[in-house]
Structure formats: structure tokens, C-alpha cells
Amino acid sequence: MHEPFRPKQGNLQTARPQLALEILLHFYAFAGVVVLLRLLLRLLHVDHRLWIGATVYRFTDVVARPLGRLPGGEREVIGGATLPDLTLVALLILLPLGAVALADQRRRTPR
């Protein structure tokens, strides 16, 4: 039989950064789901007239609309996906890679 779960007896200074990290991870996961859902809806040619399209596009147009103003921003690259849609997915992938690289670099530098 397993022992019942008992929370660690840590101090408040270690609990606050852990809580902040968990909140950031939940926000990143939610943003990732919304961005990937936007890409899927664009690939399936779902427009703003359907409720799911209107809801997802309302949240993501805040970031995608300025990217769409760049040259070639409204051009469809794959299916119905435009350059801003693919840029958001690329940022979604590259953000954790950058965080890992920075953490690795901090560990290697002597203090």
C-alpha cells in the first residue's frame, strides 16, 4: 500500500515561486490550446460566423491582427492558414525552447 499524500514542510519562500511557475504553466497551456485551435479552424476554413470561430478568433486576433499587417501577412500559406497563424504556432514551440536554453546557460556560467 502507498503512503497517503502529505504536503512537503517547506517554507513560504519556496512556495511562492512554485505557485507562480504553476500559474504561468497553466496560462501557457491555455494559450497553446487556443493558438492550436485557431490553426485548426483556419485549416478547416471555419469563419467568424460560427460561434466557435467567433470565440477563438476574438481571443487570438489581438495578436494575429498586427502580424497580418506585415507584408504578405494575409496570404494563405497552407490551406486557410495565414502567416500570422503559423507565426503564433512557431512562437508557441520556440518559447519553451528559449526558456530551456536560458536555464541551461545560467547553470553553466560560474558565479
C-alpha positions as CSV (number, residue, x, y, z in Angstrom):
1,M,0.0,0.0,0.0
2,H,1.1,3.5,-0.7
3,E,1.6,6.1,2.0
4,P,-1.1,8.9,2.0
5,F,0.0,12.1,0.3
6,R,1.5,14.6,2.7
7,P,2.5,18.1,1.6
8,K,6.1,19.0,2.0
9,Q,7.0,21.0,5.0
10,G,8.6,23.9,3.0
11,N,8.7,27.5,3.9
12,L,6.7,30.2,2.3
13,Q,9.7,31.5,0.3
14,T,9.9,28.3,-1.7
15,A,6.1,28.0,-2.1
16,R,5.6,31.4,-3.8
17,P,7.9,30.8,-6.8
18,Q,6.4,27.3,-7.2
19,L,2.9,28.8,-7.3
20,A,4.0,31.5,-9.8
21,L,5.5,28.8,-12.0
22,E,2.4,26.7,-11.9
23,I,0.2,29.7,-12.8
24,L,2.5,30.6,-15.7
25,L,2.4,27.0,-16.9
26,H,-1.4,26.9,-16.8
27,F,-1.5,30.2,-18.7
28,Y,0.9,28.9,-21.3
29,A,-1.1,25.7,-21.7
30,F,-4.4,27.6,-22.2
31,A,-2.7,30.0,-24.7
32,G,-1.3,27.0,-26.6
33,V,-4.7,25.3,-26.8
34,V,-6.3,28.5,-28.2
35,V,-3.5,29.0,-30.7
36,L,-3.6,25.4,-32.0
37,L,-7.4,25.6,-32.1
38,R,-7.1,28.8,-34.2
39,L,-4.8,27.0,-36.6
40,L,-7.1,24.0,-36.8
41,L,-10.1,26.3,-37.5
42,R,-8.2,28.2,-40.2
43,L,-7.2,24.9,-41.9
44,L,-10.8,23.8,-41.9
45,H,-11.9,27.2,-43.3
46,V,-14.2,28.0,-40.3
47,D,-15.1,31.7,-40.3
48,H,-16.4,34.2,-37.8
49,R,-20.0,33.3,-38.4
50,L,-19.9,30.1,-36.3
51,W,-19.8,30.6,-32.6
52,I,-16.6,28.6,-32.1
53,G,-14.8,30.6,-34.8
54,A,-16.0,33.9,-33.4
55,T,-14.9,32.9,-29.9
56,V,-11.4,31.7,-30.8
57,Y,-10.7,34.5,-33.3
58,R,-11.8,37.1,-30.7
59,F,-9.1,36.0,-28.3
60,T,-6.3,35.5,-30.9
61,D,-7.0,38.4,-33.2
62,V,-5.4,40.6,-30.6
63,V,-2.0,39.1,-31.5
64,A,-2.6,37.9,-35.1
65,R,-4.1,41.2,-36.5
66,P,-0.9,43.2,-36.1
67,L,1.1,40.4,-37.6
68,G,-1.3,40.4,-40.5
69,R,-0.4,44.0,-41.4
70,L,3.1,42.9,-42.2
71,P,3.9,42.4,-45.9
72,G,2.4,39.1,-47.0
73,G,0.5,38.7,-43.8
74,E,-2.9,38.0,-45.3
75,R,-1.6,35.4,-47.8
76,E,-2.7,31.9,-47.2
77,V,0.3,29.6,-46.8
78,I,-1.2,26.2,-46.0
79,G,-4.9,25.6,-46.5
80,G,-6.6,28.6,-44.9
81,A,-3.7,29.3,-42.5
82,T,-2.0,32.6,-43.0
83,L,1.4,33.7,-42.0
84,P,0.3,35.1,-38.6
85,D,-1.3,31.8,-37.7
86,L,1.9,29.9,-38.4
87,T,3.9,32.6,-36.6
88,L,1.8,32.1,-33.5
89,V,2.4,28.3,-33.6
90,A,6.1,28.8,-34.1
91,L,6.2,31.1,-31.1
92,L,4.3,28.5,-29.1
93,I,7.0,26.0,-29.9
94,L,10.0,28.3,-29.5
95,L,9.1,29.8,-26.2
96,P,9.8,26.7,-24.1
97,L,13.0,26.0,-26.1
98,G,14.2,29.5,-25.3
99,A,13.4,29.1,-21.6
100,V,15.4,25.8,-21.5
101,A,18.3,27.4,-23.3
102,L,18.4,30.3,-20.8
103,A,18.2,28.0,-17.9
104,D,21.0,25.8,-19.2
105,Q,23.1,28.9,-19.8
106,R,22.6,30.1,-16.3
107,R,23.6,26.7,-14.9
108,R,26.9,26.7,-16.9
109,T,28.1,30.2,-16.0
110,P,30.2,30.4,-12.9
111,R,29.1,32.8,-10.2
